[in-house]
Amino acid sequence: MWVRYPEPPAALSAAASLGKQIFFDPSLSASGKMSCATCHSPDHAYGPPNGLAAQLGGADMQRQGTRAVPSLRYLGFTPKFARHYYVPGPDDTEDEGPTGGFTRDGAVDSLHEQALIPLLNVNEMANPNPAAVVVKLQNANYAAQFRRVYGDDIFDHPTAALEKATLALEAFQTEDTSFHPYTSKFDAAMAGNADFSPAELRGYGLFNNPNKGNCAKCHVDTPGPGGRPAQFTDFGFQALGVPRNPEIAANRDAKYVDLGICGPARKDMAQEAAFCGMFKSPTLRNVATRQVFFHNGRFHTLDDMMHFYVTRDTDPAKWYPQVKAKVIKFDDLPPRYRANIDSLDAPLNRKAGDEPALNDEEIGDLIAFLKTLNDGYSAKSGAVRSDYRVHGPGAS
């Protein structure tokens, strides 16, 4: 299997170097304590640094968000959002449904548009308006560098200055290899520089088996065009019926519901009832480093997440509340949208009392494989293990 791993740039561009400083600057928040890196920690694959279902922010750093923070790694090949994404089929094109866009609901089509959202979100960096961000940029210790890159008069044009700041953030995320290192054991194996253990190999088979884990249906594990390394996502959307999470304060209001594509964060798709409850499939690269899973952070371990997948339908009482001895399945989605929830694809195609698609031993093997997707196995994309000389060629 031929995979073309990207060569790191000799140096970051001037815009990307500026974007790096912006990314780590807490002074751009209303609290003065939150930067992009606060929630997207480079030490945690640019994901959340803790197990909170949703992070705390706002002007007083006490406001909770409403969704789990996603990783910023491996976003570079995200296509623009489309309601219907067509792919070649055996007879004709096939509609894969909504696909692409950034954030969990696909609301924006570029990294620089995404970068603006937390700067103004009341639960995050909480600037009251775009002008307030520009004032902070003008007072930052890199303001002179900002002028060198974008012109001496850039701050005389606040709208342009804010756009350049978000474009600098996009450049940093695009150019800096820490956002797409491809240094996992999986990558080393694909390059012929590592061998999977027996458990990892069994897990890889389960990952691809359409009647077992069936993970590869949405988390594509094959190289893309031109030998592009596997992204472990198809960038599509699914409604999975994840249980309501009481750890999220907004959920204390029984009328509050997060419909994903349909809002409330996203406004332009509110009438698209067929998509309500759908959230974008994230990459599974570095998934084993996370402490929160799914859009609402409902689960905190891979083991719990996997058991939910395989017993959601076979033993729903394990996951959903009961009212008067009746299980309220899919309790985080209004009944009128529950037909959108995937019940056709394994392992979600069982009925109460059926055997789950995976047993505990198989779940363990699948998790062993998922751990091979963690970056840091090697120092360079697809290379041998970093400590090869210490452990020797038989190391796993």
Wavefront OBJ file of the C-alpha trace (Angstrom):
o trace
v 0.000 0.000 0.000
v 1.656 3.200 -1.194
v 1.392 6.181 1.154
v 2.948 9.571 0.502
v 3.860 11.236 3.768
v 4.321 15.024 3.638
v 7.743 16.555 4.040
v 7.901 19.181 6.799
v 8.604 22.749 5.635
v 12.091 24.111 6.246
v 10.543 26.989 8.193
v 7.147 28.508 8.859
v 6.043 31.410 6.696
v 5.853 34.865 8.252
v 2.079 34.531 8.476
v 2.259 31.105 10.141
v 4.891 32.322 12.639
v 2.562 35.161 13.549
v -0.360 32.730 13.774
v 1.598 30.632 16.250
v 1.909 33.601 18.585
v -1.778 34.382 18.232
v -2.680 30.756 18.976
v -0.902 30.801 22.337
v -1.903 34.328 23.400
v -4.361 34.428 26.354
v -4.537 38.229 26.229
v -6.912 37.914 23.268
v -9.664 36.690 25.591
v -11.951 38.773 27.795
v -10.599 36.965 30.852
v -6.961 37.352 29.821
v -6.569 33.680 30.725
v -7.764 31.724 27.682
v -5.905 31.166 24.430
v -6.674 28.761 21.590
v -4.210 26.371 23.246
v -6.173 26.369 26.510
v -8.786 24.067 24.998
v -6.690 22.741 22.116
v -3.633 21.598 24.011
v -0.615 20.622 21.899
v 0.264 18.087 24.599
v -3.106 16.390 24.030
v -3.151 16.195 20.222
v -4.616 19.728 20.135
v -7.660 18.451 21.993
v -8.938 19.134 25.516
v -6.376 18.757 28.323
v -8.805 17.187 30.790
v -11.931 15.084 31.139
v -14.509 17.866 31.295
v -17.484 17.175 29.054
v -17.324 20.823 27.951
v -14.612 23.329 28.826
v -15.002 26.440 30.989
v -14.463 29.919 29.570
v -16.137 33.298 29.348
v -15.113 36.593 30.899
v -14.872 34.986 34.354
v -13.677 31.533 33.152
v -16.763 30.012 34.784
v -19.080 29.644 31.787
v -19.389 26.124 30.473
v -19.625 25.377 26.786
v -22.255 23.068 25.340
v -20.096 20.648 23.349
v -16.954 18.624 23.886
v -13.856 20.242 22.393
v -12.652 18.460 19.230
v -9.030 17.980 18.230
v -7.526 20.402 15.708
v -5.247 17.725 14.270
v -5.766 16.386 10.754
v -8.292 18.951 9.557
v -6.420 20.060 6.454
v -8.315 17.908 3.949
v -11.791 18.791 5.213
v -14.038 19.572 2.218
v -16.569 22.372 2.189
v -19.953 21.517 3.626
v -22.436 19.958 1.214
v -25.961 18.787 1.999
v -25.492 15.898 -0.408
v -22.057 14.450 -1.150
v -22.031 12.158 -4.157
v -19.503 9.389 -4.741
v -19.208 6.901 -7.610
v -21.270 3.740 -7.133
v -21.454 0.441 -9.023
v -24.287 1.680 -11.223
v -24.584 5.400 -10.562
v -23.435 8.005 -8.051
v -24.405 7.417 -4.436
v -25.530 10.117 -2.027
v -23.468 9.974 1.166
v -25.564 12.704 2.773
v -24.206 15.834 4.462
v -20.427 16.011 4.434
v -17.653 18.443 5.288
v -17.279 21.799 6.926
v -15.537 22.632 10.187
v -16.825 22.380 13.774
v -19.049 19.526 14.911
v -21.960 20.842 12.846
v -20.038 21.787 9.682
v -21.089 25.419 10.033
v -18.046 27.022 8.363
v -15.924 26.067 5.369
v -12.402 27.087 6.354
v -9.973 27.032 9.251
v -9.862 30.822 9.363
v -13.647 31.037 9.681
v -13.502 28.437 12.422
v -10.792 30.417 14.239
v -13.102 33.413 14.604
v -15.827 31.484 16.443
v -14.130 31.041 19.856
v -12.857 34.626 19.851
v -16.452 35.869 19.993
v -18.262 33.011 21.733
v -19.573 34.084 25.145
v -18.610 30.706 26.630
v -15.077 30.820 25.270
v -12.841 33.867 24.713
v -15.914 36.068 25.061
v -14.900 39.218 23.223
v -18.003 41.416 22.919
v -17.396 42.248 19.254
v -14.765 42.004 16.496
v -13.428 45.485 17.289
v -12.467 44.329 20.784
v -10.309 41.561 19.304
v -8.508 44.021 17.049
v -7.758 46.330 19.989
v -6.175 43.395 21.801
v -4.143 42.479 18.712
v -2.944 46.064 18.444
v -1.748 45.936 22.059
v -0.152 42.482 21.816
v 3.606 42.094 22.152
v 3.729 40.900 18.537
v 1.867 43.933 17.117
v 5.038 45.160 15.379
v 5.405 41.771 13.708
v 1.742 41.939 12.669
v 2.461 45.275 10.956
v 5.582 43.918 9.238
v 3.610 41.011 7.816
v 0.434 42.863 6.815
v 1.440 46.521 6.454
v 2.074 49.472 8.737
v -1.513 50.683 8.438
v -3.216 47.319 8.994
v -4.774 48.368 12.307
v -6.348 51.367 10.590
v -8.562 48.795 8.897
v -10.067 46.705 11.726
v -12.077 44.348 9.516
v -9.024 43.506 7.441
v -6.854 43.166 10.556
v -9.197 40.608 12.091
v -9.370 38.645 8.857
v -5.561 38.606 8.625
v -5.336 37.350 12.207
v -7.606 34.405 11.441
v -5.731 33.719 8.198
v -2.490 33.677 10.206
v -4.038 31.093 12.518
v -5.032 29.062 9.478
v -1.486 29.291 8.108
v -0.055 28.075 11.425
v -2.401 25.084 11.522
v -1.728 24.287 7.874
v 2.068 24.587 7.887
v 3.139 23.415 11.324
v 3.594 19.644 11.229
v 2.451 19.273 14.831
v -1.091 19.561 13.442
v -0.546 16.631 11.072
v 2.530 14.681 12.176
v 1.587 11.161 10.997
v 3.941 9.678 13.591
v 1.717 6.856 14.837
v 2.527 3.157 14.868
v -0.155 2.743 12.200
v 1.790 5.072 9.914
v 5.020 3.254 10.636
v 3.311 -0.035 9.784
v 1.907 1.365 6.549
v 5.430 2.459 5.612
v 6.815 -0.988 6.395
v 8.654 0.174 9.497
v 6.598 -1.574 12.191
v 4.543 -4.707 12.728
v 1.234 -4.890 14.523
v 0.997 -7.104 17.589
v -1.467 -10.023 17.384
v -4.085 -8.063 19.367
v -3.616 -4.959 17.188
v -3.913 -7.053 14.041
v -7.103 -8.701 15.278
v -8.448 -5.274 16.174
v -7.599 -3.970 12.699
v -9.657 -6.795 11.218
v -12.606 -5.974 13.465
v -12.259 -2.294 12.545
v -12.833 -3.202 8.888
v -15.303 -6.063 9.290
v -18.730 -4.725 8.164
v -20.519 -7.168 10.460
v -18.417 -6.472 13.560
v -16.820 -3.107 14.402
v -17.575 -1.637 10.971
v -15.573 1.442 12.006
v -14.034 1.944 8.561
v -17.433 2.756 7.077
v -17.153 6.270 8.529
v -13.519 6.341 9.689
v -11.804 5.552 6.406
v -8.466 3.823 6.909
v -7.231 3.712 3.309
v -4.973 6.258 1.580
v -6.627 9.092 -0.291
v -5.863 10.606 -3.694
v -2.180 10.748 -4.585
v -1.254 8.446 -1.693
v -2.508 10.888 0.932
v -2.293 9.206 4.362
v -5.529 7.807 5.764
v -7.511 10.489 7.597
v -9.700 8.051 9.565
v -12.834 10.030 8.772
v -15.088 10.395 5.768
v -16.016 13.917 6.979
v -19.648 12.817 6.991
v -22.402 13.194 9.582
v -24.302 10.654 11.637
v -27.007 10.651 14.278
v -25.944 8.070 16.847
v -28.459 8.622 19.624
v -25.850 9.381 22.275
v -27.511 9.682 25.716
v -28.134 13.124 27.180
v -25.235 14.235 29.348
v -26.116 15.678 32.782
v -22.556 17.010 33.101
v -23.460 19.791 30.653
v -25.194 22.614 32.508
v -27.325 23.598 29.504
v -28.990 20.194 29.680
v -30.573 21.075 33.026
v -33.113 22.961 30.933
v -35.384 20.230 29.578
v -36.208 22.431 26.588
v -32.589 22.723 25.512
v -31.471 20.278 22.849
v -28.399 20.218 20.622
v -29.544 19.184 17.150
v -26.114 19.341 15.506
v -26.523 20.442 11.899
v -29.963 21.898 12.741
v -28.711 24.129 15.556
v -28.870 25.887 17.899
v -25.263 26.896 17.173
v -25.783 26.639 13.429
v -28.582 28.809 12.070
v -28.838 28.161 8.323
v -30.020 24.528 8.491
v -32.740 24.821 11.133
v -35.449 23.660 8.724
v -33.544 20.624 7.434
v -35.380 18.114 9.634
v -33.797 15.094 7.940
v -30.395 16.160 9.293
v -31.391 16.983 12.868
v -29.331 15.127 15.438
v -26.394 14.620 13.081
v -22.813 15.489 14.055
v -19.638 15.197 12.023
v -17.504 12.083 12.305
v -14.135 13.121 13.764
v -10.837 11.540 12.840
v -9.932 8.591 15.027
v -6.272 9.538 14.985
v -5.212 10.058 18.623
v -8.648 8.970 19.836
v -7.029 6.891 22.591
v -5.483 10.032 24.090
v -8.883 11.608 24.717
v -10.799 11.694 27.986
v -14.139 12.751 26.466
v -16.028 11.193 23.559
v -18.892 12.204 21.270
v -20.220 15.715 20.706
v -21.521 16.035 24.265
v -18.641 14.350 26.089
v -21.010 11.716 27.448
v -18.326 9.041 27.800
v -14.883 9.300 29.343
v -13.135 6.078 28.314
v -12.716 4.206 25.059
v -14.031 1.100 26.761
v -17.308 2.793 27.744
v -17.652 4.358 24.313
v -17.189 0.996 22.597
v -19.606 -0.761 24.930
v -22.195 1.915 24.157
v -21.795 1.295 20.432
v -22.303 -2.446 20.699
v -25.034 -2.523 23.375
v -26.973 0.657 22.565
v -29.713 -1.470 21.041
v -29.155 -4.841 22.677
v -29.293 -3.449 26.237
v -30.630 0.125 26.070
v -31.530 0.196 29.780
v -27.807 0.324 30.485
v -27.510 3.755 28.861
v -30.863 5.525 28.880
v -33.177 6.669 31.701
v -36.349 4.861 32.623
v -39.714 6.476 33.357
v -42.397 4.247 34.868
v -40.320 1.181 33.972
v -40.072 2.265 30.317
v -36.649 2.953 28.791
v -36.539 6.383 27.121
v -34.198 5.475 24.288
v -32.431 8.294 22.443
v -33.378 10.712 25.224
v -31.241 13.578 23.896
v -33.214 13.935 20.667
v -36.889 14.896 20.314
v -39.053 11.970 19.148
v -39.807 13.592 15.782
v -36.132 13.352 14.808
v -35.330 9.877 16.097
v -35.875 8.285 12.693
v -32.619 10.021 11.678
v -30.621 7.843 14.075
v -28.520 5.153 12.434
v -30.023 1.722 13.051
v -28.980 0.040 9.795
v -25.214 -0.281 10.070
v -23.398 -2.699 12.349
v -22.933 -2.625 15.271
v -26.053 -0.430 15.580
v -28.411 -2.806 13.769
v -29.326 -5.101 16.682
v -32.474 -5.441 18.740
v -33.003 -5.735 22.484
v -31.818 -9.120 23.685
v -29.598 -9.826 20.656
v -25.946 -10.689 21.036
v -23.763 -7.568 20.642
v -21.636 -7.359 17.521
v -18.477 -7.460 19.657
v -17.677 -9.271 22.889
v -15.380 -7.909 25.593
v -12.291 -9.623 24.194
v -12.961 -8.216 20.741
v -13.505 -4.744 22.183
v -10.111 -5.064 23.853
v -8.496 -5.976 20.541
v -10.198 -3.099 18.759
v -8.989 -0.655 21.412
v -5.472 -2.073 21.010
v -5.669 -1.178 17.332
v -7.066 2.293 18.041
v -4.049 2.969 20.247
v -1.817 2.466 17.202
v -3.354 5.688 15.835
v -1.728 7.783 18.581
v 1.023 10.051 17.322
v 4.429 9.940 18.975
v 5.483 6.387 18.099
v 8.179 7.735 15.781
v 9.991 11.025 15.357
v 9.125 11.389 11.666
v 6.105 10.527 9.535
v 5.940 6.789 8.903
v 9.381 6.170 10.387
v 10.679 3.458 12.698
v 10.043 3.758 16.412
v 11.822 6.692 18.053
v 13.562 4.448 20.592
v 14.317 1.702 18.032
v 17.953 1.382 19.064
v 16.975 0.770 22.681
v 14.171 -1.699 22.095
v 15.349 -3.364 18.914
v 13.436 -4.496 15.854
v 11.033 -6.714 17.795
v 9.573 -3.838 19.854
v 5.852 -3.213 19.608
l 1 2 3 4 5 6 7 8 9 10 11 12 13 14 15 16 17 18 19 20 21 22 23 24 25 26 27 28 29 30 31 32 33 34 35 36 37 38 39 40 41 42 43 44 45 46 47 48 49 50 51 52 53 54 55 56 57 58 59 60 61 62 63 64 65 66 67 68 69 70 71 72 73 74 75 76 77 78 79 80 81 82 83 84 85 86 87 88 89 90 91 92 93 94 95 96 97 98 99 100 101 102 103 104 105 106 107 108 109 110 111 112 113 114 115 116 117 118 119 120 121 122 123 124 125 126 127 128 129 130 131 132 133 134 135 136 137 138 139 140 141 142 143 144 145 146 147 148 149 150 151 152 153 154 155 156 157 158 159 160 161 162 163 164 165 166 167 168 169 170 171 172 173 174 175 176 177 178 179 180 181 182 183 184 185 186 187 188 189 190 191 192 193 194 195 196 197 198 199 200 201 202 203 204 205 206 207 208 209 210 211 212 213 214 215 216 217 218 219 220 221 222 223 224 225 226 227 228 229 230 231 232 233 234 235 236 237 238 239 240 241 242 243 244 245 246 247 248 249 250 251 252 253 254 255 256 257 258 259 260 261 262 263 264 265 266 267 268 269 270 271 272 273 274 275 276 277 278 279 280 281 282 283 284 285 286 287 288 289 290 291 292 293 294 295 296 297 298 299 300 301 302 303 304 305 306 307 308 309 310 311 312 313 314 315 316 317 318 319 320 321 322 323 324 325 326 327 328 329 330 331 332 333 334 335 336 337 338 339 340 341 342 343 344 345 346 347 348 349 350 351 352 353 354 355 356 357 358 359 360 361 362 363 364 365 366 367 368 369 370 371 372 373 374 375 376 377 378 379 380 381 382 383 384 385 386 387 388 389 390 391 392 393 394 395 396
